[in-house]
Amino acid sequence: MKITRKKYYCPVCKNESDHQTNHNGEIYPRCKKCGAGVLYLKGQTLGIPEAVKTLIYYCFNIENEKEKIQYQELKTKLKGLGYKIFSCIEKSEYMKYISKYHNTKINLFNIKQFDNQFISDIGRVFYWKEAYYPNKDIKEGYYLID
């Protein structure tokens, strides 16, 4: 397939950028504005949603005993649902944008592509994703519920 220059957008912060690629769908350089890990081809339709989930954002400072207990309870709940955490180094700007979707219903597409992540109308999402920061006392992430 021929490499061409195409316009892509970040589904999280809506930033647009040009990229040389031979892809016709999503690509995986991080958004230069918010750090999201997937960009969608401008003008591409994602199709008909196959599922709808609610995104729940959280942020705890586990140096605080009360927040440490709340975080432990959340981990127990999510593990009880069969969720496995996906943790990675993340830009704080990405989590700032994701936090805007707290308690928001999002559409999921192509749900059988992977077992723990989905294409959505706000970018690639996971059942449970947590940012990995040098300060290990900060636990920031999100999870999806029905």
C-alpha positions in Angstrom: 0.0 0.0 0.0 1.3 3.4 -0.9 2.4 5.9 1.8 0.4 9.1 1.7 -0.1 12.1 3.9 -3.5 12.1 5.7 -5.3 14.1 8.4 -6.0 12.4 11.7 -7.7 13.5 14.8 -7.5 12.7 18.4 -10.9 11.4 19.7 -10.1 12.6 23.2 -9.1 16.2 22.7 -10.1 16.6 19.0 -6.6 17.9 18.0 -5.9 17.4 14.3 -2.6 16.5 12.7 -1.1 15.3 9.4 0.7 12.0 9.2 2.4 10.0 6.5 1.1 6.5 6.6 -0.1 3.6 4.6 -3.0 3.0 7.0 -6.6 3.8 6.4 -7.9 3.6 9.9 -6.5 4.3 13.3 -2.8 4.8 13.9 -0.9 4.8 17.2 1.4 7.7 17.6 0.5 9.6 20.8 -1.5 12.8 20.4 0.9 15.8 20.7 -1.6 17.8 22.7 -3.1 15.3 25.2 -1.0 12.2 24.9 -3.8 9.8 23.9 -2.4 6.7 22.3 -4.6 6.4 19.2 -5.6 8.8 16.3 -8.5 8.2 13.9 -8.5 9.1 10.2 -10.5 12.3 9.7 -13.8 11.6 8.0 -13.7 7.9 8.9 -16.9 6.6 10.4 -16.6 4.1 13.3 -19.8 2.4 12.3 -22.7 1.3 14.5 -21.9 1.0 18.2 -21.8 -2.6 19.4 -22.0 -1.7 23.1 -22.4 1.2 25.4 -20.4 1.5 28.7 -20.1 4.1 31.4 -16.6 5.4 32.0 -15.8 6.0 35.7 -12.7 8.1 36.4 -10.8 8.0 39.7 -7.8 9.6 41.3 -6.4 8.7 44.8 -3.5 9.8 46.8 -2.8 6.6 48.9 -0.6 8.5 51.3 -4.0 9.5 52.7 -5.3 6.6 54.7 -8.9 7.2 53.8 -8.1 7.3 50.0 -5.8 4.2 50.4 -8.8 2.2 51.8 -11.1 3.6 49.0 -8.5 2.5 46.4 -8.1 -1.0 47.9 -11.9 -1.4 47.9 -12.0 -0.3 44.2 -9.3 -2.8 43.3 -11.1 -5.6 45.1 -14.4 -4.7 43.3 -12.8 -4.5 39.8 -10.8 -7.7 40.3 -14.1 -9.3 41.5 -15.6 -8.3 38.1 -12.7 -10.2 36.4 -11.0 -7.0 35.3 -7.2 -6.9 34.9 -5.5 -3.6 35.2 -3.7 -2.1 32.2 -1.1 0.2 33.6 1.3 2.3 31.5 3.3 5.5 31.7 0.8 8.2 30.8 0.9 12.0 30.3 -1.1 13.8 33.0 -2.8 15.8 30.1 -4.4 12.5 28.9 -5.9 11.8 32.3 -7.1 15.4 32.5 -9.0 14.9 29.3 -10.3 11.5 30.3 -11.5 12.9 33.6 -14.0 15.0 31.6 -15.8 11.8 30.6 -16.4 10.7 34.2 -19.8 9.0 34.5 -20.3 9.4 30.8 -21.8 6.8 28.5 -19.4 6.0 25.6 -19.9 3.9 22.5 -17.7 0.9 21.8 -17.0 -0.5 18.3 -15.4 -3.7 17.0 -15.7 -5.2 20.5 -14.3 -8.6 19.5 -11.0 -7.1 18.2 -9.2 -7.4 21.6 -10.1 -9.0 24.9 -9.3 -6.0 27.1 -9.6 -2.9 25.0 -12.0 -1.3 22.6 -12.3 1.4 19.9 -14.6 4.0 21.2 -15.9 7.4 20.3 -13.4 8.9 22.7 -10.4 6.8 21.6 -9.0 3.4 22.6 -10.3 2.4 26.0 -9.7 -0.5 28.4 -11.9 -2.2 30.9 -9.6 -0.8 33.5 -6.7 1.5 32.8 -4.4 3.2 35.3 -1.6 5.7 34.7 1.8 4.8 36.0 3.6 7.8 37.5 7.0 8.1 39.3 5.0 9.1 42.4 3.6 5.6 43.3 1.2 7.1 45.8 -0.9 8.7 43.0 -3.4 6.2 41.6 -5.3 7.7 38.6 -7.3 5.9 36.0 -10.7 4.8 34.8 -12.8 1.7 34.4 -15.9 0.8 32.4 -19.2 -0.4 33.7 -22.5 -1.4 32.2 
